[in-house]
Amino acid sequence: MSARERFFEKLSPDLRLLLEKAEKFVEENLYKRALKVLRKIEEFLPGDLYLSDRIRELEGMDRGLQGPVAEGSQLLSGLHGETDSLLKELLRDLELDEIRQGYGDLSGVLEGVVVLDDVRFRRVALDASVFAGVSNNWQFALTCVDRLLGLGEESFEVVLWKLRCLVELEKFPEVVAIFSAQRWSDTHLIHANFLVGLAYEGLGVRDQAKLRFEAVSKIDPSYRKVAQKLLNY
């Protein structure tokens, strides 16, 4: 059972009404109002992973970000806003000395994640994976997210981030396979289409790449570099 399915099983009728209200606010781009409602639900379901991911996603959307498929220095879009704050949170969660480790020394941070038990690992895994990606250590980022998925975390955000890792590692056939096997929500499909478009492009399947980039452009012509991509077709 996915994290999303487990979340919906927990909802009482009144919480379902609140969730519907929140999603209606999302449709109207009223993210602050949606977040207020979701945080109310969180009071009744503290620690729910799917709900935490949804709140974090909307916080990114409220800041004008577009999910975890950003490029270059914007890799943290939809996850956290700043690399510095991400590292500070990781150091705190791992109980490492920020001054001793230093911002330039990633080994202590990554080694600290590797040895965590499953419970603590789940709490910091996605942040650690994203931070590794920001540091261009995509193999470690993929290792983290694979372990997280193995522990039963199947949120769209985690699967999207795995796609991002695989694209960076040029494992394009795996990107296509995961994309095809997943039933994407409308919110996440734009990000997934862009990533699988990059994968098809890497495989040299230009007609499929064009279709995916066109699907992204139809929803948001200003999305990342999709307009530039389409100029090549």
C-alpha positions, 0 to 999 in steps of 0.5 A: 500500500502506498503512502497516499493510500495509507493517508486516505485510509486514516481520514475521517469524513470531516477530515475528507471534507477539509482535504477537499476544501484544501484541494479546491484552494489549490485549484484556485492557486490559493496556496496559503489558504490550502496550507492552513487547512492541511496544517489543521489536518496535520494536527489530527494526523501528526507525522503522516509522510504523505501529508508532510510531503503535500504540505512541503510541495505547496510551500514550494508552490507558494514561493513560486517554485515548480517542484523537484525537477529544477536545474542547476542551483534551483535543485531544491525547488519544492523541497527546501529553498536554500542549500544552507538551511538544508545543510543546517537541518541535516546537521541538526537531525544527524546530531553533528557539530556544524562548526566541526563538519563545516560547509565544505566537508560533506563526508561527515554529513553523508556518512552520518546518513548511511549509518542511521537506523530506518526510523531516523533515516526516513526522517532525513533521507530525502533532504540528504538525497537532495543535498547530495544531488546539489553537491553533484554526488548523484550516485549517493542521492540515488542510493538514498532515495532507493533505500527510502522507496524500499522502506515503503515511501512512495510519494510522488515527490520521492519518485520524481526525485528518483527520476531526476537522479536517474536522468543525471546519471544518464540511466534513461531506460530506467526513467522511461520504465518508471514513468510508464509504470506510475499513475501520476497526479495532475500536479506532478505530471508536468514535472514527470513529463519534462524528466521523461522528455529528457530521458527520451532525448538522451536515448535519441527517441526524438519524436517521444521527447518532442511529445513530452515537451509539448505536453509540458508546454501546453500546461506551462510554456514558461516551464524551465527550459521547455521552450528552448527544448522545443526549438530543437525539434 
